[in-house]
């Protein structure tokens, strides 16, 4: 019997077998589509829809996918997002062309090519003392324009009752913000040689993240099924920091943040972390992660999908796993189909799997391969899984 998209998602993340594997695509920056591929996809499908950017943030480069395209992709989730304060959006719309984009934290991006931006503005890059953290002009997380639209969007989706609602506040990840404030290299160095400073910076950022998250959750009310948070903890072949360092410094921050969320909503917690995070999966489950994304199959032990499913498949749902380094950008549609078949055959039995690309579908992915991915899921992901 066919399920609604929401019923399908809720069954899967509750470790039950729905009618088919749910699809999560185009609803957050971690499961999104970059504008170049989105434009080509609309052209291929003959869809006339305006180009809009997720979070009203062109420099991020991720499309806010229109409803007709989402329907064609079979996406079972719809997103709710916050925004930067109105004054920040206005300032950046009116700034000099090609000048750096600066967000409400004071960090930002520089243009490195046409419609291509890279994090390059780090306002605390030279900071090394607690006093510099205390003296910094931190953003106002009580600005009502950040979440003024959230309640109506969530209520409309809930009234429709068709799709699972995934809420994705942006810029609210403690380690990612520390990297943005100092640069990745500088903050990782400070973790090693100035741990007291690094820890103080993480806790200060987490305090601000909780404040805005509280407003965001208040605006959502009961109209949310999944909350997306995360921090990139892995690289291609290992972790950004040792497990000991993670457990002593960053894990308590993550645990407090997730506890704050859990006290305010029964929604499932979707945690995005790139790279080979295999050694930390037990830690993530312990602090309350329900859904792990993006399952970067090109990164170290994360390629061992049978082991992931066997060890954690009864306690953790997986979202992602369709390779964006080789298969989606350079494979043929048939190779994409075969990869979908392989991943589904391992991760989908018993529920607990939501199909998506490994992180955002980048601009080098042919639109034909995007369609091959979702069409293969619809065909091969029907339960009981027989592929």
C-alpha positions as CSV (number, residue, x, y, z in Angstrom):
1,X,0.0,0.0,0.0
2,X,1.4,3.4,-1.0
3,X,2.3,5.8,1.8
4,X,2.4,9.5,1.8
5,X,5.9,11.0,1.7
6,X,5.8,11.9,5.4
7,X,4.6,8.4,6.4
8,X,7.4,7.0,4.3
9,X,10.1,9.1,6.0
10,X,8.8,8.6,9.5
11,X,8.7,4.8,9.0
12,X,12.2,4.7,7.6
13,X,13.7,6.8,10.4
14,X,11.9,4.6,13.0
15,X,13.7,1.6,11.5
16,X,10.6,0.2,9.8
17,X,10.2,-0.7,6.2
18,X,8.1,1.8,4.3
19,X,6.6,1.2,0.8
20,X,9.9,2.5,-0.8
21,X,13.2,4.1,0.2
22,X,12.6,7.8,0.9
23,X,14.4,10.4,-1.2
24,X,15.9,13.5,0.5
25,X,17.2,16.0,-2.2
26,X,17.0,19.7,-2.6
27,X,15.9,20.6,0.9
28,X,19.1,21.8,2.8
29,X,22.6,22.8,1.9
30,X,23.7,19.3,2.9
31,X,21.2,17.6,0.6
32,X,20.9,20.4,-1.9
33,X,21.6,21.1,-5.6
34,X,24.0,23.8,-6.7
35,X,22.6,26.4,-9.0
36,X,24.4,25.4,-12.2
37,X,23.1,21.8,-12.1
38,X,19.6,23.1,-11.0
39,X,19.4,25.3,-14.1
40,X,20.4,22.5,-16.4
41,X,18.0,20.2,-14.7
42,X,15.1,22.7,-15.2
43,X,16.1,23.1,-18.8
44,X,16.2,19.3,-19.3
45,X,12.8,18.9,-17.8
46,X,11.2,21.9,-19.5
47,X,10.4,23.5,-16.1
48,X,10.0,27.3,-16.1
49,X,10.8,28.4,-12.5
50,X,12.9,31.3,-11.2
51,X,16.4,30.9,-9.8
52,X,16.2,31.3,-6.1
53,X,18.9,30.7,-3.6
54,X,18.7,28.7,-0.3
55,X,18.7,31.1,2.7
56,X,18.5,34.0,0.2
57,X,22.2,33.6,0.0
58,X,23.6,33.7,-3.6
59,X,27.2,33.3,-2.5
60,X,26.4,29.9,-1.0
61,X,25.4,28.9,-4.5
62,X,22.8,26.3,-3.5
63,X,19.4,26.5,-5.2
64,X,16.1,26.8,-3.4
65,X,14.5,24.1,-5.6
66,X,11.0,24.9,-6.9
67,X,8.0,22.7,-6.1
68,X,7.6,21.3,-9.6
69,X,11.2,20.1,-9.7
70,X,10.9,18.7,-6.2
71,X,7.9,16.6,-7.3
72,X,9.7,15.3,-10.3
73,X,12.7,14.3,-8.1
74,X,10.4,12.4,-5.8
75,X,11.7,14.3,-2.8
76,X,9.8,13.1,0.3
77,X,10.9,16.0,2.5
78,X,10.3,19.8,2.5
79,X,12.5,22.3,4.2
80,X,12.1,25.1,6.6
81,X,15.0,27.5,7.0
82,X,16.0,30.6,8.9
83,X,17.6,33.6,7.3
84,X,20.3,36.1,8.1
85,X,18.9,39.3,9.7
86,X,17.2,41.6,7.2
87,X,19.9,44.3,7.6
88,X,22.6,41.7,6.6
89,X,20.7,40.6,3.5
90,X,20.1,44.2,2.5
91,X,23.7,45.2,3.1
92,X,25.0,42.3,1.0
93,X,22.5,43.0,-1.8
94,X,23.7,46.6,-2.1
95,X,27.5,46.1,-1.6
96,X,30.0,46.7,-4.4
97,X,30.0,44.0,-7.0
98,X,32.6,41.2,-6.4
99,X,33.4,42.5,-2.9
100,X,33.4,40.0,0.0
101,X,30.2,38.7,1.4
102,X,30.1,39.3,5.2
103,X,27.5,37.4,7.3
104,X,26.1,38.4,10.7
105,X,29.0,36.7,12.5
106,X,31.5,39.0,10.7
107,X,33.0,36.1,8.8
108,X,32.4,35.7,5.1
109,X,33.4,34.6,1.6
110,X,35.5,36.1,-1.2
111,X,34.9,35.6,-4.9
112,X,37.3,33.2,-6.6
113,X,35.5,32.9,-9.9
114,X,32.1,33.6,-11.6
115,X,29.4,32.6,-9.1
116,X,32.1,30.8,-7.1
117,X,32.8,31.9,-3.5
118,X,35.2,30.6,-0.9
119,X,35.4,31.2,2.9
120,X,38.1,33.8,3.2
121,X,37.1,36.4,5.8
122,X,38.1,35.3,9.4
123,X,37.6,38.1,11.9
124,X,39.2,36.3,14.8
125,X,42.1,34.8,12.8
126,X,44.8,36.3,15.1
127,X,42.9,35.9,18.4
128,X,44.5,33.8,21.1
129,X,43.1,35.0,24.4
130,X,39.8,34.7,26.3
131,X,39.6,38.5,26.5
132,X,39.5,38.7,22.7
133,X,36.6,36.3,22.7
134,X,34.8,38.4,25.3
135,X,35.4,41.7,23.5
136,X,34.3,40.5,20.0
137,X,31.0,42.0,18.7
138,X,29.0,38.8,18.5
139,X,25.8,38.7,16.5
140,X,22.4,39.5,17.8
141,X,20.6,36.1,17.9
142,X,17.3,37.8,19.1
143,X,16.8,39.7,15.8
144,X,13.2,38.7,15.0
145,X,13.8,38.9,11.2
146,X,15.9,35.7,11.4
147,X,12.8,33.5,12.1
148,X,9.8,35.8,11.2
149,X,8.8,33.5,8.3
150,X,9.4,30.2,10.0
151,X,6.1,29.7,11.8
152,X,4.0,30.3,8.7
153,X,6.1,28.1,6.4
154,X,6.0,25.2,8.9
155,X,2.3,25.6,9.6
156,X,1.5,25.5,5.9
157,X,3.5,22.3,5.4
158,X,1.9,20.7,8.5
159,X,-1.6,21.7,7.3
160,X,-0.9,20.1,4.0
161,X,0.3,17.0,5.8
162,X,1.9,15.4,2.8
163,X,5.7,15.8,3.4
164,X,8.1,15.3,6.2
165,X,9.3,18.6,7.5
166,X,13.0,19.1,7.9
167,X,14.1,22.3,9.6
168,X,17.6,23.5,8.8
169,X,18.9,26.6,10.6
170,X,22.1,27.7,9.0
171,X,25.4,28.9,10.6
172,X,24.5,27.1,13.8
173,X,27.3,24.5,14.0
174,X,29.9,25.2,16.7
175,X,33.1,23.8,15.0
176,X,32.1,25.1,11.6
177,X,31.7,28.6,13.1
178,X,35.0,28.4,14.9
179,X,36.6,27.5,11.5
180,X,34.8,30.5,9.9
181,X,35.9,32.9,12.7
182,X,39.6,31.8,12.7
183,X,40.1,29.7,9.5
184,X,40.3,25.9,9.7
185,X,44.1,25.7,10.0
186,X,44.3,28.4,12.7
187,X,41.6,26.9,14.9
188,X,42.9,23.3,14.6
189,X,46.3,24.7,15.6
190,X,44.7,26.4,18.6
191,X,43.0,23.2,19.6
192,X,46.4,21.6,19.9
193,X,48.5,24.4,21.4
194,X,45.9,26.7,23.1
195,X,43.1,24.2,24.2
196,X,41.7,26.6,26.8
197,X,41.2,29.3,24.3
198,X,39.8,26.9,21.7
199,X,37.4,25.4,24.2
200,X,36.2,28.9,25.3
201,X,35.6,29.9,21.7
202,X,33.5,26.7,21.1
203,X,31.4,27.3,24.2
204,X,30.8,30.9,23.3
205,X,29.7,29.9,19.8
206,X,27.5,27.2,21.2
207,X,25.8,29.7,23.5
208,X,24.9,31.8,20.5
209,X,23.8,28.8,18.5
210,X,21.4,27.7,21.3
211,X,19.9,31.1,21.6
212,X,18.9,31.3,17.9
213,X,18.0,27.6,17.9
214,X,15.6,28.3,20.8
215,X,13.8,31.0,18.8
216,X,13.8,28.8,15.7
217,X,12.2,25.9,17.6
218,X,9.7,28.2,19.3
219,X,8.6,29.4,15.8
220,X,8.3,25.8,14.5
221,X,6.2,24.6,17.4
222,X,5.1,21.1,16.8
223,X,5.4,21.4,13.0
224,X,8.7,19.7,12.5
225,X,9.8,16.0,12.0
226,X,13.6,16.4,11.6
227,X,16.1,19.0,12.9
228,X,19.4,19.2,10.9
229,X,22.6,20.2,12.7
230,X,26.1,19.0,12.4
231,X,29.8,19.7,12.2
232,X,32.4,18.3,9.7
233,X,34.6,16.1,11.8
234,X,36.3,13.9,9.1
235,X,38.7,14.0,6.2
236,X,39.2,11.7,3.3
237,X,41.2,9.3,5.3
238,X,40.6,9.9,9.0
239,X,39.4,12.5,11.5
240,X,40.2,16.2,11.7
241,X,41.2,15.6,15.3
242,X,42.0,12.6,17.4
243,X,39.1,10.7,19.1
244,X,40.6,11.7,22.5
245,X,40.5,15.4,21.5
246,X,37.0,15.2,20.2
247,X,35.8,13.5,23.4
248,X,37.5,15.8,25.7
249,X,36.8,19.2,24.0
250,X,34.1,19.1,21.3
251,X,31.9,16.2,22.3
252,X,30.7,18.0,25.5
253,X,29.7,21.0,23.4
254,X,27.8,18.8,20.9
255,X,26.2,16.9,23.8
256,X,24.9,20.1,25.4
257,X,23.7,21.4,22.1
258,X,21.7,18.3,21.3
259,X,20.4,18.0,24.8
260,X,19.1,21.6,24.4
261,X,17.3,20.6,21.2
262,X,15.9,17.4,22.6
263,X,14.4,19.2,25.6
264,X,12.4,21.4,23.2
265,X,11.2,19.0,20.4
266,X,10.5,15.4,19.8
267,X,11.9,15.8,16.2
268,X,14.6,13.4,15.1
269,X,18.1,14.9,15.1
270,X,19.8,14.8,11.7
271,X,23.6,15.2,12.1
272,X,25.7,16.2,9.0
273,X,29.4,15.4,9.2
274,X,31.7,14.8,6.1
275,X,34.6,12.5,5.8
276,X,35.7,9.3,7.6
277,X,33.9,9.6,11.0
278,X,33.7,5.9,11.6
279,X,35.6,6.0,14.9
280,X,33.1,8.5,16.3
281,X,29.8,6.9,15.4
282,X,29.2,5.4,18.8
283,X,29.9,8.9,20.3
284,X,27.3,10.5,18.0
285,X,24.7,7.9,18.9
286,X,25.5,8.4,22.6
287,X,24.8,12.2,22.5
288,X,21.5,11.7,20.7
289,X,22.0,11.6,16.9
290,X,19.2,9.8,15.1
291,X,20.1,10.2,11.4
292,X,23.7,10.4,10.1
293,X,24.5,12.2,6.9
294,X,26.1,12.2,4.3
295,X,27.8,8.7,4.6
296,X,30.8,9.7,2.4
297,X,31.5,6.4,0.8
298,X,34.7,7.7,-0.8
299,X,36.2,8.4,2.7
300,X,38.1,5.6,4.5
301,X,36.0,3.3,6.6
302,X,32.8,4.9,5.6
303,X,33.0,2.9,2.4
304,X,32.3,-0.2,4.4
305,X,28.5,0.0,4.1
306,X,27.9,-3.6,5.3
307,X,29.8,-2.9,8.5
308,X,27.9,0.4,9.1
309,X,24.6,-1.4,8.7
310,X,25.6,-4.4,10.8
311,X,27.0,-2.4,13.7
312,X,24.7,0.6,13.9
313,X,21.7,0.0,11.6
314,X,19.4,-0.8,14.5
315,X,20.2,2.5,16.3
316,X,21.0,5.0,13.5
317,X,19.3,5.9,10.3
318,X,21.6,6.7,7.3
319,X,21.0,9.5,4.8
320,X,23.1,9.9,1.7
321,X,25.8,7.4,0.4
322,X,25.4,8.1,-3.3
323,X,28.9,9.1,-4.3
324,X,29.5,12.7,-5.5
325,X,33.2,12.4,-6.1
326,X,33.2,9.9,-9.0
327,X,29.8,8.3,-9.7
328,X,27.5,11.3,-10.0
329,X,29.8,13.8,-11.7
330,X,31.6,11.3,-14.0
331,X,29.6,8.1,-14.2
332,X,27.0,7.2,-16.9
333,X,23.3,7.1,-16.0
334,X,23.7,3.3,-15.9
335,X,26.6,3.5,-13.5
336,X,24.5,5.8,-11.3
337,X,21.7,3.3,-11.4
338,X,24.0,0.5,-10.4
339,X,25.4,2.5,-7.5
340,X,21.9,3.2,-6.3
341,X,21.2,-0.6,-6.6
342,X,24.3,-1.4,-4.5
343,X,23.7,1.1,-1.8
344,X,20.0,0.2,-1.4
345,X,20.8,-3.5,-1.3
346,X,23.0,-2.9,1.8
347,X,21.5,0.0,3.7
348,X,17.7,-0.3,3.0
349,X,16.6,-3.7,4.3
350,X,14.8,-3.3,7.6
351,X,14.4,0.5,7.1
352,X,16.7,3.1,8.4
353,X,17.9,4.5,5.0
354,X,17.0,7.7,3.2
355,X,18.6,8.1,-0.3
356,X,20.5,11.3,-1.0
357,X,23.8,12.3,-2.6
358,X,26.9,12.6,-0.5
359,X,26.5,16.3,0.4
360,X,25.2,18.8,-2.1
361,X,24.9,17.9,-5.8
362,X,27.7,20.1,-7.2
363,X,27.8,22.0,-10.5
364,X,29.8,19.2,-12.2
365,X,27.0,16.7,-12.0
366,X,25.0,16.2,-15.3
367,X,21.3,16.6,-14.7
368,X,20.7,13.2,-16.4
369,X,22.6,11.6,-13.5
370,X,20.4,13.4,-11.0
371,X,17.3,11.9,-12.7
372,X,19.0,8.5,-13.0
373,X,19.6,8.5,-9.2
374,X,16.1,9.3,-8.1
375,X,14.4,7.2,-10.8
376,X,16.5,4.2,-9.8
377,X,15.5,4.7,-6.2
378,X,11.8,4.8,-7.2
379,X,12.2,1.6,-9.2
380,X,14.7,-0.4,-7.1
381,X,13.9,0.9,-3.6
382,X,10.4,-0.7,-3.3
383,X,10.0,-2.9,-0.2
384,X,10.7,-5.7,0.2
385,X,14.1,-5.0,-1.2
386,X,15.1,-7.6,-3.8
387,X,18.0,-5.9,-5.6
